[in-house]
Amino acid sequence: MNTATRTPLITSLLDNDLYKFTMMQGAWRQYHDLVVEYNFTNRGATPFPNDFAQALREQVRFMEELSLTEEEYQWLKTNEHTKFFRPEFVEFLRTFRLRARDVRVRTRRGALEIRIRGPWFRTILWEVPLLALISELYFRLTGQEVNEEYFQTSLKKKTVKLTSASAKFAEFGTRRRFSQEIQERVVAYLKDNARDSLLGTSNVYLAMKYNLRPIGTQAHEWFMAHQGMFGSNLANQCGLESWLDEFNGGLAIALPDTFTSDVFFRDIEFDLAKQLKGLRQDSGNPYTFTEKAPTWYARLGIDTRTRTLFYSDAIDSAEKALNLLATYKELFSIGFGIGTWLTNDVGVKPLNIVIKLYRCFVNGRWVEVAKLSDNPGKHNGTNRSVRRTKRELGLS
């Protein structure tokens, strides 16, 4: 095994995306007894080195040692940008430890398999750091290196283009970063050079270190878990109700495409919509989505100019972002969440990998859940659970 992988690659519990901690609070307070299972999907069918599973298991064991430092605890407790966390949750997080036994890593017929199982509130933090570890380990073990000249030149060019157009954006690149070092260099550069355009970063540790706003609300798994508990037809409504209650109406940017945005626009009515500050578009054609959203708002009597639209799906060029901004800036307040294009644009091919909620243990049995993306190629779940979800929602 490469000796460079025998030291911890992740050294802070907060080296994770904000929405994992916000969802963790909701899971801990509202669904303490819910047991779940996640699985790993290698969308790009990338072959991993023979010793990869062993290296990843060692990194998982290192993560058992992580806990909040006193500085991190005080920052979560007192920072103006983390006031949405309840004091009792911050106290709980102070003593929290990840458990390596909740994660199973193996190779089977040459393919990497990962299963995470345990109480939802205890296992929810694994997804993002595991994906970051898989990405960084892969590039280390295959000997791929940063093209330094390309990385620096590209980062400068894209920053100039975005800031010149006054585009508002956040760094969202933890999950598929080339390395922790590269992500930190990106964040440090953006803080110095993006100025008023930079909204913050999804990475909580880097937000603390660089005095930036941590950005994030919820992920698809929030609504998928509610599907497991309450059924497909109530998942969006119950998920939003519990979310808005958890944060007293705060963090009110909703993710509408867990079961397709068409279902969201069909089922979410005024009482919930009026509490939302905006939407995050995360799959499918952004123009198609943005033409549908005003129709929904108009039906409910809500002025889109009072709402935010945040694009976070495959923002991989300045031109893509700036075209969306120019087209819709009079209709919505526009923002962007930019991930891999910032933290793994270094001259290598990024991995296409995800970890998604697979099933929930409800009323004594396992219930499989599914994600029905606005991009059918990004549906997630077994064929059985996808077909069942479509049928229950009237999509089949």
C-alpha positions in Angstrom: 0.0 0.0 0.0 1.2 3.5 -0.7 2.6 4.8 2.5 1.2 8.3 1.8 -2.3 6.8 2.5 -1.3 5.6 6.0 -1.9 9.0 7.6 -5.3 10.5 8.1 -6.5 12.5 5.0 -9.4 14.1 7.0 -8.4 15.7 10.3 -11.5 17.6 11.4 -15.0 16.3 12.1 -16.2 19.6 10.5 -14.5 18.7 7.2 -18.0 17.9 5.8 -20.8 19.8 4.1 -23.2 21.9 6.2 -26.3 20.1 5.0 -25.1 16.9 6.7 -25.0 18.6 10.0 -28.4 20.4 9.6 -30.0 17.1 8.6 -28.2 15.4 11.4 -29.9 17.8 13.9 -33.3 17.0 12.4 -32.7 13.3 12.5 -31.3 13.4 16.0 -34.2 15.4 17.4 -37.2 14.1 15.4 -36.3 10.6 14.2 -33.8 9.3 16.8 -34.8 5.7 16.4 -34.8 5.5 12.6 -32.3 3.0 11.3 -31.1 3.4 7.7 -28.8 2.0 5.1 -26.8 3.8 2.4 -25.0 2.3 -0.6 -22.3 3.5 -3.0 -22.7 3.8 -6.8 -19.8 4.1 -9.1 -21.6 5.9 -11.9 -18.5 6.2 -14.1 -17.6 2.5 -13.7 -14.1 3.5 -12.8 -11.8 0.6 -12.0 -10.1 1.0 -8.6 -6.6 -0.4 -7.7 -6.4 -3.8 -6.0 -5.4 -2.4 -2.6 -8.0 0.4 -2.6 -10.5 -1.2 -0.2 -7.8 -1.8 2.3 -6.6 1.8 2.1 -10.1 3.1 2.5 -10.9 0.9 5.5 -7.8 2.3 7.2 -9.0 5.9 6.5 -12.4 5.0 7.9 -10.7 3.7 11.1 -8.8 7.0 11.4 -12.1 8.9 11.3 -13.2 7.2 14.6 -10.7 9.5 16.3 -12.2 12.7 15.2 -14.1 14.9 17.6 -14.8 18.6 17.9 -11.9 20.7 19.1 -12.7 23.4 21.6 -12.2 26.0 18.9 -14.7 24.2 16.6 -17.2 23.8 19.5 -17.1 27.5 20.4 -17.4 28.6 16.8 -20.5 26.4 16.2 -21.9 27.8 19.5 -21.3 31.5 18.9 -20.8 32.2 15.3 -23.5 34.4 13.7 -23.8 32.1 10.7 -24.5 29.0 12.7 -27.3 30.3 15.0 -29.7 27.9 13.4 -28.2 25.0 15.3 -30.0 24.3 18.5 -27.8 24.6 21.6 -28.6 21.1 22.7 -27.5 19.7 19.4 -24.2 21.5 19.5 -23.7 20.0 23.0 -24.5 16.6 21.6 -22.1 17.1 18.7 -19.3 18.0 21.2 -19.3 14.4 22.4 -20.1 12.7 19.1 -17.9 10.1 17.5 -18.2 8.3 14.2 -18.2 4.5 14.4 -16.1 2.6 11.8 -18.2 -0.5 12.4 -21.2 1.2 10.7 -19.2 1.2 7.4 -18.5 -1.9 5.4 -16.0 -1.6 2.5 -15.1 -4.5 0.2 -14.3 -5.3 -3.4 -16.5 -7.9 -5.1 -15.7 -9.1 -8.6 -13.4 -6.2 -9.0 -16.0 -3.6 -8.0 -15.8 -1.4 -4.9 -18.8 -1.9 -2.6 -19.7 0.3 0.4 -22.6 -0.1 2.8 -23.3 2.2 5.7 -25.9 1.0 8.2 -27.1 2.3 11.6 -29.2 4.9 13.3 -29.8 7.8 10.8 -28.5 10.5 13.1 -25.3 8.5 13.7 -24.5 7.5 10.1 -25.6 10.6 8.3 -22.1 12.2 8.5 -20.3 9.4 6.6 -21.4 10.2 3.0 -19.5 13.3 2.2 -16.1 12.5 3.8 -16.3 8.9 2.4 -16.7 10.3 -1.1 -13.9 12.8 -0.5 -11.7 10.0 0.7 -12.5 7.8 -2.3 -11.6 10.6 -4.7 -8.3 11.6 -3.0 -7.2 8.0 -2.4 -7.9 7.2 -6.0 -5.7 9.9 -7.4 -3.0 9.1 -4.9 -3.0 5.4 -5.6 -3.1 5.8 -9.3 -0.3 8.4 -9.2 -2.2 11.2 -10.8 -1.0 14.7 -10.0 -2.1 18.3 -10.3 -1.2 20.2 -13.4 -0.2 23.2 -11.4 -0.1 25.7 -14.3 -3.5 24.6 -15.6 -5.1 24.7 -12.1 -3.9 28.2 -11.3 -4.7 29.7 -14.7 -8.1 28.0 -14.9 -9.1 29.1 -11.4 -8.1 32.7 -12.1 -10.0 32.8 -15.4 -13.2 31.4 -14.1 -13.1 33.7 -11.0 -12.6 36.8 -13.2 -15.5 35.7 -15.5 -17.9 35.1 -12.6 -17.0 38.2 -10.6 -17.0 40.5 -13.6 -20.7 39.5 -14.2 -21.5 40.0 -10.5 -22.6 36.3 -10.3 -23.3 35.1 -6.7 -21.9 31.7 -6.0 -20.8 29.3 -3.2 -18.1 26.6 -3.3 -19.7 23.2 -3.1 -16.8 20.9 -3.9 -16.1 18.7 -0.9 -17.5 15.4 -2.2 -15.5 15.0 -5.4 -12.4 17.2 -4.7 -9.0 16.2 -5.9 -7.8 16.5 -2.4 -8.4 18.5 0.8 -5.4 20.6 0.0 -6.8 21.6 -3.4 -10.2 22.5 -2.0 -8.6 24.7 0.7 -6.5 26.4 -1.9 -9.6 27.1 -3.9 -11.5 28.5 -1.0 -8.5 30.7 0.1 -8.1 32.0 -3.4 -11.8 32.8 -3.8 -11.9 34.6 -0.5 -9.2 36.9 -1.6 -10.3 37.3 -5.2 -14.1 36.7 -5.5 -15.0 39.1 -2.8 -18.6 40.2 -3.1 -19.5 37.4 -5.5 -18.6 34.6 -3.0 -21.5 33.6 -0.9 -19.5 31.1 1.2 -18.6 27.4 1.2 -20.5 24.2 1.9 -17.5 22.9 3.8 -18.0 23.7 7.5 -14.3 23.4 8.5 -13.2 25.8 5.7 -16.0 28.2 6.6 -14.7 28.4 10.1 -11.0 28.6 9.1 -11.5 31.4 6.5 -14.3 33.2 8.3 -16.9 32.5 5.5 -20.6 31.7 5.7 -21.3 28.0 5.7 -23.9 27.3 2.9 -26.5 24.5 2.8 -29.9 23.3 3.8 -31.0 19.7 3.0 -30.2 16.9 0.6 -32.3 14.4 -1.3 -31.9 11.9 1.5 -34.1 14.1 3.8 -37.1 13.5 1.5 -36.1 9.9 0.7 -36.1 9.1 4.5 -39.6 10.7 4.7 -40.6 8.5 1.8 -39.5 5.5 3.9 -41.4 6.7 6.9 -44.6 8.2 5.4 -44.8 6.9 1.8 -44.1 8.4 -1.6 -47.2 10.7 -1.7 -46.5 12.4 1.6 -42.7 12.5 1.4 -42.3 16.1 0.0 -45.0 17.5 2.2 -43.9 15.8 5.4 -40.2 16.5 4.7 -40.8 20.2 4.2 -43.1 20.5 7.3 -40.6 18.8 9.5 -37.7 20.8 8.1 -39.4 24.2 8.5 -40.4 23.2 12.0 -36.9 22.1 12.9 -35.4 25.5 11.9 -38.3 27.7 12.7 -38.7 28.7 9.1 -35.0 29.2 8.6 -32.7 27.5 6.0 -35.8 27.6 3.7 -34.3 26.9 0.3 -36.1 23.7 -0.8 -34.8 20.9 -3.0 -37.7 20.0 -5.3 -36.3 17.2 -7.5 -36.2 14.1 -5.2 -39.3 12.7 -6.9 -39.1 15.0 -10.0 -39.8 18.7 -9.8 -43.1 18.1 -11.6 -44.4 16.1 -8.6 -43.1 18.9 -6.2 -44.9 21.6 -8.2 -48.0 19.5 -8.4 -48.2 18.7 -4.7 -46.8 21.6 -2.7 -49.4 24.2 -2.0 -49.5 27.8 -0.7 -49.2 27.1 3.1 -45.7 25.5 2.6 -44.6 27.5 -0.5 -45.1 30.8 1.3 -42.6 29.8 4.0 -39.9 28.9 1.4 -37.4 31.6 0.4 -36.5 29.8 -2.8 -35.6 26.6 -4.6 -32.4 24.7 -5.5 -32.3 23.3 -9.1 -30.1 20.1 -9.0 -30.9 18.0 -12.0 -32.3 18.1 -15.5 -32.5 21.0 -17.8 -32.1 24.2 -15.8 -34.0 26.2 -18.4 -36.9 23.8 -18.5 -37.0 23.9 -14.7 -36.9 27.7 -14.6 -39.8 28.0 -17.0 -41.9 25.7 -14.7 -41.1 27.4 -11.4 -42.8 30.8 -12.2 -46.0 28.9 -13.3 -46.1 27.2 -9.9 -45.4 30.5 -8.1 -48.0 32.3 -10.2 -50.6 29.6 -9.4 -50.0 30.3 -5.7 -50.0 34.0 -6.0 -46.3 34.4 -5.0 -44.0 37.0 -6.7 -40.9 35.3 -8.0 -38.9 38.5 -7.5 -39.1 37.8 -3.7 -37.6 34.4 -4.1 -34.2 32.8 -4.8 -33.3 30.3 -7.4 -30.1 28.4 -6.7 -28.5 26.3 -9.4 -26.3 23.5 -8.2 -26.3 20.9 -11.0 -23.2 20.5 -13.1 -22.1 24.1 -13.2 -19.0 23.3 -15.2 -18.4 26.6 -17.1 -18.7 30.3 -16.5 -20.7 30.6 -19.7 -23.4 28.2 -18.4 -23.7 30.2 -15.2 -23.7 33.6 -16.8 -26.3 32.6 -19.5 -28.6 31.5 -16.7 -28.0 34.7 -14.8 -28.6 36.9 -17.8 -31.8 35.0 -18.7 -33.5 34.9 -15.3 -32.0 37.7 -13.2 -35.1 39.8 -13.6 -37.3 36.9 -12.5 -35.5 35.6 -9.4 -32.6 36.3 -7.2 -30.0 34.0 -8.7 -27.2 32.0 -7.1 -25.0 29.1 -8.0 -23.4 26.2 -6.0 -20.3 25.2 -7.9 -18.5 21.9 -6.9 -16.2 19.7 -9.0 -15.5 22.4 -11.5 -13.7 24.3 -8.8 -12.2 21.6 -6.6 -11.2 19.0 -9.2 -10.4 21.0 -12.3 -6.7 20.2 -12.1 -6.0 18.3 -15.3 -7.4 14.9 -14.3 -10.8 13.2 -15.0 -12.9 13.5 -11.8 -14.7 10.5 -10.5 -18.5 10.1 -11.0 -19.5 8.6 -7.7 -22.4 8.9 -5.2 -23.6 7.6 -1.9 -27.3 7.6 -1.5 -29.9 6.4 1.0 -31.0 2.9 0.1 -33.6 1.8 2.6 -35.1 2.6 6.0 -36.1 0.2 8.8 -39.8 1.1 9.5 -42.3 -0.8 11.6 -40.1 -3.9 11.8 -39.2 -4.2 8.1 -36.9 -2.7 5.6 -38.5 -0.2 3.1 -36.5 0.6 0.0 -36.5 4.3 -1.1 -35.7 5.9 -4.4 -34.7 9.2 -6.0 -36.4 10.2 -9.2 -34.2 12.8 -10.7 -35.3 15.3 -13.4 -32.6 13.6 -15.3 -33.8 10.0 -15.7 -30.2 8.8 -16.0 -29.6 9.9 -12.4 -32.5 8.0 -10.8 -31.2 6.2 -7.8 -32.5 3.0 -6.1 -33.2 -0.6 -7.1 -35.3 -1.1 -10.2 -38.0 -2.4 -7.9 -38.1 0.7 -5.7 -37.9 3.1 -8.7 -40.8 1.4 -10.4 -42.8 1.3 -7.2 -42.2 5.0 -6.5 -43.2 6.0 -10.1 -46.4 4.0 -9.8 -47.3 5.5 -6.4 -46.8 9.0 -7.7 -48.6 8.4 -10.9 -45.6 8.7 -13.1 -45.6 5.2 -14.7 
